[in-house]
Amino acid sequence: MAKFEECLQRLEKIVQELEQGDAPLEKSLTLFEEGMQLSSACRTELEQAEGKVEILLKKGGKLQAEPFEPLTEKAPAQR
C-alpha cells in the first residue's frame, strides 16, 4: 500500500504549495490538476480497500457490510 501513502504525501505537499500562494497562476493550475488526479487515485484505492474489507466480513454466504467506525479518544476500543 506504499503507493497510497506516496500519493497522499505528494498531495499534502501540493496543498501546502498552493496555500502559500507564491506560485504563478499557470504553475498553480498545473499543481491543482495534479492534486485532483492524486485525490482521485487515493479515493479509488480506498474504495478498493473498502471492498476487500466487506469481502472479509462475509458471513454465512451473505455479504454483511459493517460500517467502519474510526477510534476516537471518546470511544476507546473494546477488547
C-alpha positions in Angstrom: 0.0 0.0 0.0 3.0 2.2 -0.3 1.5 3.8 -3.4 -1.4 5.2 -1.4 0.9 6.8 1.2 3.2 8.2 -1.6 0.2 9.8 -3.3 -1.1 11.2 -0.1 2.3 12.7 0.8 2.6 14.3 -2.6 -1.0 15.6 -2.3 -0.1 17.2 1.1 2.9 18.9 -0.5 0.8 20.3 -3.3 -1.8 21.7 -0.9 1.0 23.4 1.1 2.5 24.9 -2.0 -0.9 26.2 -3.2 -1.8 27.6 0.2 1.4 29.7 0.2 0.1 31.5 -2.9 3.6 32.2 -4.2 3.3 30.1 -7.4 2.4 31.8 -10.7 -1.1 31.1 -12.0 0.0 28.6 -14.6 2.0 26.5 -12.1 -0.9 26.7 -9.6 -3.2 25.3 -12.2 -0.8 22.5 -13.0 -0.4 21.7 -9.3 -4.2 21.8 -8.9 -4.6 19.4 -11.8 -2.0 17.0 -10.4 -3.7 17.3 -7.0 -7.1 16.3 -8.4 -5.6 13.3 -10.2 -3.9 12.2 -6.9 -7.1 12.7 -5.0 -8.9 10.5 -7.4 -6.3 7.8 -7.3 -6.4 7.8 -3.5 -10.2 7.7 -3.5 -10.1 4.7 -5.9 -7.6 2.8 -3.7 -9.7 3.5 -0.6 -12.8 2.2 -2.3 -11.0 -0.9 -3.4 -9.7 -1.5 0.2 -13.3 -1.0 1.5 -14.5 -3.7 -0.9 -11.8 -6.0 0.3 -12.9 -5.4 3.9 -16.5 -6.1 3.1 -15.5 -9.4 1.5 -13.6 -10.3 4.6 -16.7 -9.6 6.7 -18.8 -12.0 4.6 -20.8 -14.2 7.0 -23.0 -17.2 6.2 -22.7 -16.8 2.5 -24.2 -13.3 2.6 -22.3 -10.1 2.5 -22.8 -8.1 5.6 -21.2 -4.7 5.2 -20.4 -3.2 8.5 -19.7 0.5 8.8 -16.1 1.4 9.7 -16.0 3.5 12.8 -12.6 5.0 13.5 -11.4 5.0 17.0 -11.6 8.3 18.8 -10.4 9.5 22.2 -14.0 9.5 23.4 -14.7 5.9 22.2 -11.8 3.6 23.2 -11.5 0.2 21.5 -13.4 -2.6 23.1 -11.2 -5.6 23.9 
